Amino acid sequence: MATQYGFSGTTAKGIAASVERGVAEGALAPGAALPPVRRLADDLGVSPGTVATAYKELRQRGIVVTRGRGGTVIAPAPAVASRRPPKVPEGLRDLAGGHPDPRLLPALVPPSRLSPGARSHRSTPRLAHLEEAVRDWLRPDGVPVEHVTFAHGALDLIGRLLSVELRPGDAVAMEDPGYHHLLDLVAALGLRIVPVAVDDEGMRPDALREALRTGVRAVVYSPRAQNPYGGCFSAARRDALAEVLRGAGEVLVVENDHASAVADAPLWTLSASGLARWVHVRTVSKFLGTDLRWAAAACDPVTLGRHDGRLLLTSGWVSHLLQDTVHGLMTDDGTRALVARAREAYAQRRRALRDALAERGVAAHGASGLNLWVPVRDESAVVNGLRSHGWWVAAGARFRLAAPPGVRISVAELESADAVRLASDFAAVLGESEATYGG
């Protein structure tokens, strides 16, 4: 209980630091209630205004949320303790991680010649040959490539842009269900999340229109391989969303094409739809290696200037050694063949499980990418039931905002024979769940 925690401090900053310390150490868990302002003020011998200021600072930083009569509680994903997935129990088949199949990743070999340290990397942050390779990568998909930049992964770039563009309390439209690390990132920046429902074609235009009416300053979405739902834009969906967004003025539109080369779906990008502010982001971790913390982005000139200006003041540039490694892999014929094989394998594995579930009366969503989303009534019952059969899947709670419950199954390492067994076990668990929990 929060009331058992030893709060301390005589200033607003001191009180806020005490709460943050309790969260970081695990003494204040998500959902734990903080004392009412006047009670804590009396306990600490300070004015109610001092405690109120501390709580305001904690809200702005995404550590607590206020629930009206429910008072102030620790946020579901406080900024000092992101929602890490639970550890996979020993002996279980891990289908919760969302990672690529290691057998379908190339060997990572760093450049044979090290970058000389005497030159000014800040004056030339991007290697020209990789920049040109990125343009060649993006151009065939219809992404404008006049302005490109690099970052240390998609989350790094998106976090940097949102921190430059927005202020604590501003609203961001996010997919629901959506990628949990992105949801946590936005909360950590003190921003307000407005959920936007998705379907098999990605963000729903009607839901996005409603979100924009609340005054959101940015929209973040995936055009294909949406995580966890697996949706992908059609041309019609892209056009419908573009029509909605063109009336939104200076809203920053962030297109996160995280799976790109292994998404098994065409890219219907919004980046060429005449939007005022936009950025298209791609990473390579799903098909070149999870240790390659690198992302490429194309964007409008204002967004480029703001991103690169902030990057210059922090890390300065993305390692040239990393850039050379990425370039070597992107331009290697053997690696390209391996990536093509991975794309086909993931598509086959995803379809195999989806079809096997359908044959047993279990509906699943996953039009593209490495995951399936299976709606269920009781996530805990299904996760624990599958655990008894030797499977470990991800409960949907950490992906959801207002969306109904479900579980996410990562299929990257699931062969067809295993898919049949998993589908049978899943159907059996659902039957047991209905008998025990009523659905």
SVG drawing of the C-alpha trace seen along z (x, -y; Angstrom):
<svg xmlns="http://www.w3.org/2000/svg" viewBox="-20 -26 63 57">
<polyline fill="none" stroke="black" stroke-width="0.4" points="0.0,0.0 1.2,-3.5 0.3,-4.7 3.0,-2.3 5.7,-4.0 7.9,-6.5 7.3,-9.7 9.8,-12.5 10.7,-16.0 10.1,-19.5 10.0,-21.0 8.0,-20.1 11.1,-18.8 12.0,-16.8 8.6,-15.2 8.5,-14.4 11.9,-12.8 10.7,-10.7 7.8,-9.3 10.1,-8.7 12.5,-6.8 9.7,-4.6 8.6,-3.8 12.2,-3.0 12.8,-0.7 9.5,1.0 8.0,-0.1 5.3,-2.0 3.7,0.2 1.6,-0.9 -1.9,-1.7 -0.7,-2.4 -2.6,-5.4 -0.7,-8.4 -2.0,-10.1 -4.5,-13.0 -2.7,-16.3 -3.8,-17.7 -3.0,-14.4 0.5,-14.2 1.0,-17.9 0.1,-17.4 2.4,-14.3 5.4,-16.2 4.7,-19.5 4.4,-21.5 1.7,-23.5 -0.9,-21.7 0.3,-23.9 3.8,-22.3 2.4,-18.8 0.1,-19.9 3.0,-21.3 4.9,-18.0 2.0,-16.0 1.7,-18.3 5.4,-17.8 4.9,-14.0 1.9,-14.1 3.7,-16.1 6.6,-13.6 4.2,-10.6 4.9,-9.1 1.4,-9.5 -2.1,-10.0 -5.1,-11.6 -8.4,-9.6 -10.9,-12.2 -12.5,-10.9 -10.0,-8.0 -7.2,-10.3 -3.6,-10.3 -2.1,-7.0 1.2,-5.6 0.8,-5.4 0.4,-2.0 3.8,-2.6 5.6,-5.2 8.4,-7.1 11.0,-5.6 10.0,-2.0 8.9,-0.9 6.7,2.2 9.2,4.9 7.7,8.2 7.6,11.0 10.5,13.4 9.8,16.6 9.4,19.5 11.9,22.2 10.9,25.0 8.3,23.0 8.3,22.2 8.6,18.5 6.1,16.9 5.8,13.6 9.0,11.8 8.3,10.5 11.9,11.2 13.0,12.4 14.3,15.9 18.1,15.8 18.5,18.4 17.2,15.9 19.6,13.1 22.9,12.4 26.2,12.6 27.2,9.2 30.7,8.4 32.1,4.9 34.1,3.0 37.7,4.2 39.0,0.6 38.2,-1.5 37.0,-5.1 39.8,-7.5 39.0,-9.5 40.5,-12.8 37.9,-14.0 34.8,-16.0 31.9,-13.6 29.5,-16.4 30.2,-18.2 29.5,-15.0 27.1,-12.9 25.9,-10.7 28.1,-8.7 27.3,-9.7 27.2,-6.1 24.7,-5.0 22.6,-8.1 22.4,-7.2 21.6,-3.6 18.8,-4.7 17.3,-6.8 17.5,-3.8 15.7,-1.8 12.9,-4.2 12.3,-5.6 10.7,-2.5 8.0,-2.6 6.9,-6.1 8.6,-7.8 9.9,-11.3 13.7,-11.2 14.8,-14.8 15.5,-15.0 16.8,-11.9 18.5,-11.4 19.6,-8.7 19.0,-7.8 19.7,-5.1 16.5,-3.2 12.9,-4.2 12.2,-4.8 15.2,-7.1 14.0,-9.2 10.4,-9.3 11.2,-10.2 13.6,-13.0 10.9,-14.5 8.1,-14.4 10.3,-16.0 11.2,-18.8 7.8,-19.3 5.5,-18.8 5.3,-19.9 4.1,-17.9 0.3,-17.6 0.0,-17.7 -1.9,-14.9 -0.6,-12.2 -2.9,-9.9 -1.7,-6.3 -2.8,-2.9 -4.9,-0.8 -3.8,1.9 -0.3,0.6 3.4,1.2 3.9,1.1 7.3,-0.5 5.9,-3.4 3.0,-3.8 5.5,-3.8 7.7,-6.3 4.9,-8.8 3.8,-8.5 7.4,-9.0 7.5,-12.3 4.5,-13.5 2.3,-13.5 -1.4,-12.5 -2.3,-9.4 -5.5,-9.5 -6.3,-5.9 -7.2,-5.3 -8.8,-1.9 -7.2,0.3 -8.5,3.1 -6.9,5.4 -6.1,2.3 -4.5,0.3 -5.8,-2.9 -9.5,-3.4 -10.2,-6.8 -13.3,-7.4 -11.4,-6.9 -8.5,-9.1 -11.0,-11.9 -12.4,-11.7 -8.9,-11.8 -8.0,-14.9 -11.0,-16.7 -9.4,-16.4 -6.5,-18.6 -3.8,-16.1 -0.4,-17.5 1.1,-14.3 -0.1,-10.9 2.0,-7.8 1.2,-4.6 2.5,-1.7 1.4,-1.3 2.1,2.4 3.0,5.2 1.2,3.2 2.3,4.4 0.5,6.3 -2.6,6.5 -0.8,7.1 -2.8,4.7 -1.5,3.2 -2.8,0.2 -4.7,0.8 -4.6,-1.9 -8.1,-2.9 -7.3,-3.1 -4.2,-5.2 -6.3,-7.6 -9.0,-7.8 -6.5,-8.6 -4.8,-11.1 -8.0,-13.0 -8.5,-13.1 -5.0,-14.3 -4.8,-16.9 -7.4,-18.9 -5.2,-18.7 -2.8,-21.5 0.6,-21.2 0.0,-17.9 3.2,-15.8 2.5,-12.5 5.0,-9.8 5.0,-6.7 6.8,-3.8 7.6,-1.2 9.5,1.0 9.3,4.4 9.6,3.0 11.6,5.7 9.9,8.6 6.4,7.2 5.1,9.3 2.8,6.4 3.2,3.5 3.8,0.0 0.9,-2.4 2.7,-5.4 1.1,-8.7 4.4,-10.5 3.6,-11.5 0.0,-12.7 0.7,-16.4 0.9,-16.6 2.5,-19.6 4.6,-17.7 5.6,-14.1 8.4,-11.6 8.7,-8.0 10.9,-5.8 12.6,-2.5 14.7,-0.2 16.7,2.9 16.6,4.9 13.9,7.3 15.9,8.5 19.6,7.4 20.0,7.9 18.6,6.8 22.0,5.3 21.9,2.8 20.4,-0.1 20.0,-2.2 17.1,-3.8 16.7,-5.8 14.1,-8.5 12.7,-10.7 10.8,-13.8 9.8,-17.3 12.6,-20.0 11.3,-21.5 11.2,-18.1 14.7,-17.4 16.1,-20.6 14.5,-20.1 15.5,-16.4 19.1,-17.0 19.4,-20.1 18.6,-18.2 20.7,-15.2 23.7,-17.6 23.3,-18.7 23.1,-15.1 24.9,-12.2 25.9,-14.3 25.8,-11.5 25.2,-7.9 28.4,-5.9 30.2,-5.7 31.2,-2.1 27.5,-1.2 26.7,-3.0 29.4,-1.1 28.1,2.2 24.6,1.4 25.7,0.3 27.7,3.5 24.7,5.6 22.2,3.6 24.2,3.8 25.3,7.5 23.5,9.9 23.7,12.8 22.0,10.7 19.3,9.6 18.6,13.2 18.4,14.1 16.0,11.2 13.8,12.4 13.8,15.9 12.9,14.5 10.0,12.5 8.6,15.7 9.1,17.8 7.4,15.3 4.4,15.0 4.1,18.8 4.4,19.2 1.8,16.5 -0.7,17.9 -0.2,21.4 -1.1,20.5 -4.0,18.2 -5.5,20.9 -5.0,23.6 -6.8,21.4 -9.6,20.7 -10.1,24.4 -10.8,24.7 -13.2,21.7 -10.7,19.3 -10.5,15.9 -7.1,14.2 -5.8,11.0 -2.5,10.8 -2.5,9.5 1.2,8.8 4.3,8.9 5.6,11.3 2.6,11.5 -1.0,12.6 -3.5,10.9 -6.2,13.3 -9.2,11.7 -10.1,13.4 -12.3,12.6 -9.9,13.5 -6.2,12.9 -4.9,14.4 -6.9,17.6 -5.6,18.0 -2.0,17.2 -1.9,19.5 -3.8,22.2 -1.3,22.2 1.5,22.2 0.2,25.6 0.6,26.9 4.2,25.6 3.5,22.3 4.3,18.7 2.4,16.0 2.0,12.3 -1.1,11.0 -2.6,8.1 -2.9,5.8 0.4,4.0 -0.5,3.3 -4.0,2.0 -5.5,-1.4 -9.3,-1.1 -9.3,1.9 -10.9,5.2 -8.6,7.9 -6.5,10.3 -3.2,12.1 -0.3,11.6 1.5,14.6 4.9,14.1 5.2,16.5 8.8,15.8 10.1,19.2 6.9,21.2 7.1,24.0 3.9,25.3 3.8,28.5 4.1,26.6 1.4,24.2 -1.1,27.1 -0.3,28.2 -0.5,24.7 -3.9,24.1 -5.3,27.3 -4.0,26.3 -5.4,22.8 -8.9,24.2 -8.7,26.5 -7.7,23.7 -10.6,21.5 -13.0,24.3 -11.6,24.7 -11.8,20.9 -15.5,20.8 -16.3,23.6 -14.3,22.0 -14.7,18.2 -17.8,18.0 -15.9,17.0"/>
</svg>
